[in-house]
Amino acid sequence: MTTALTALDADITVLPPYNPHLKGGIENLNRCVERMLFTALPGHTQATQGVRVWT
C-alpha cells in the first residue's frame, strides 16, 4: 500500500488504531455505506430505523 501511495504522491499519515474521532471522513463513509448500500442487500439484519432504502 505504501508503494502505491508513494507512486501517487499521496501524503501518508499513520494514525493510531481504534480512534474513530481521528478518522472522521472514513468513519462517515463507512456509516453511509452501511446505511445506504448494505441495508438493501438480502439477508442484511442490522437495519437502521428511519433510513430510506432506494429500490
VEXDO-434188 format. One record per residue: x, y, z of N, C-alpha, C in turn; residue in one letter. Coordinates in steps of 0.1 Angstrom, whole numbers, m for minus. Each point is the difference from the previous one (the first is absolute). Layout:
! residues N
nc1, nc2, nc3, cac1, cac2, cac3, cc1, cc2, cc3, residu
X, Y, Z, X, Y, Z, X, Y, Z, a
...
//
This chain:
! residues 55
nc1, nc2, nc3, cac1, cac2, cac3, cc1, cc2, cc3, residu
8, m12, 0, m8, 12, 0, 9, 12, 0, m
10, 0, 8, 9, 12, 1, 6, 3, m14, t
4, m11, m7, 6, 2, m13, m10, 7, m10, t
m12, m5, 0, m10, 6, m9, m3, 15, 4, a
m1, 3, 13, m3, 13, 4, 12, 10, m3, l
12, m6, 2, 12, 8, m3, 0, 3, m15, t
m3, m10, m9, 0, 3, m14, m11, 10, m4, a
m10, 1, 8, m11, 10, m3, 3, 14, 7, l
12, 0, 6, 4, 12, 8, m10, 5, 10, d
m6, m11, 7, m10, 3, 11, 8, 2, 13, a
m6, 8, 9, 5, 2, 13, m4, m12, 9, d
10, m6, 5, m3, m12, 9, 1, 4, 14, i
m11, m1, 7, 0, 3, 15, m6, m12, 7, t
8, m7, 8, m4, m12, 7, m7, 5, 13, v
m12, m4, 2, m8, 4, 11, m1, m12, 10, l
m1, 2, 13, m1, m11, 9, m14, m7, m2, p
0, m13, 2, m12, m8, m2, m10, 3, 11, p
m12, m3, m3, m11, 1, 10, m3, 14, 5, y
2, 10, m9, m2, 14, 3, m9, 6, m11, n
m13, m3, 0, m8, 4, m11, m1, 16, m1, p
2, 7, 11, m1, 14, 0, 11, 6, m8, h
11, m7, m3, 11, 5, m8, m2, m3, m15, l
m10, m8, m3, m3, m4, m14, m14, 3, m4, k
m4, 12, 2, m14, 3, m2, m5, m2, m14, g
8, 2, m10, m4, m2, m14, m3, m14, m3, g
9, m9, 4, m1, m14, m2, m12, m6, 8, i
m2, 4, 12, m11, m4, 8, m13, 4, m6, e
m1, 12, m5, m12, 5, m7, m3, m9, m12, n
11, m3, m8, m2, m8, m12, m5, m14, 4, l
6, m6, 10, m5, m13, 5, m15, 1, 4, n
m3, 10, 7, m14, 1, 5, m10, 2, m12, r
4, 8, m10, m8, 2, m12, m2, m13, m8, c
11, m8, m1, m1, m13, m7, m9, m9, 7, v
1, 0, 13, m8, m9, 9, m15, 4, m2, e
m3, 12, 1, m14, 5, m1, m6, m1, m14, r
8, 3, m10, m6, 1, m13, 1, m12, m9, m
11, m7, 1, 3, m12, m9, m3, m13, 7, l
5, m2, 12, m1, m13, 6, m15, m4, 4, f
m7, 10, 4, m14, m2, 4, m9, m5, m12, t
4, 3, m12, m8, m5, m11, 4, m14, m4, a
10, m6, 5, 4, m13, m3, m9, m10, 7, l
m4, m11, m7, m8, m10, 6, 8, m7, 11, p
m6, m3, 11, 6, m6, 12, 7, 9, 9, g
0, 13, m3, 7, 10, 9, m10, 1, 12, h
6, m2, 12, m9, 0, 12, 2, 13, 9, t
10, 8, m2, 2, 11, 9, m5, 13, m7, q
m13, 1, m2, m6, 11, m7, m1, 12, 11, a
1, 12, m5, m1, 11, 8, m14, 6, m2, t
m7, 4, 11, m13, 5, m1, 1, 14, m6, q
m10, 4, m8, m1, 13, m5, 9, 2, m12, g
6, m10, m5, 8, 2, m12, m8, m5, m12, v
0, 9, m10, m8, m4, m12, 9, m7, m10, r
m4, m12, m4, 8, m8, m10, m6, 2, m13, v
8, 4, m10, m5, 2, m14, 0, m13, m7, w
m12, m3, m6, m1, m12, m8, m3, 2, m14, t
//
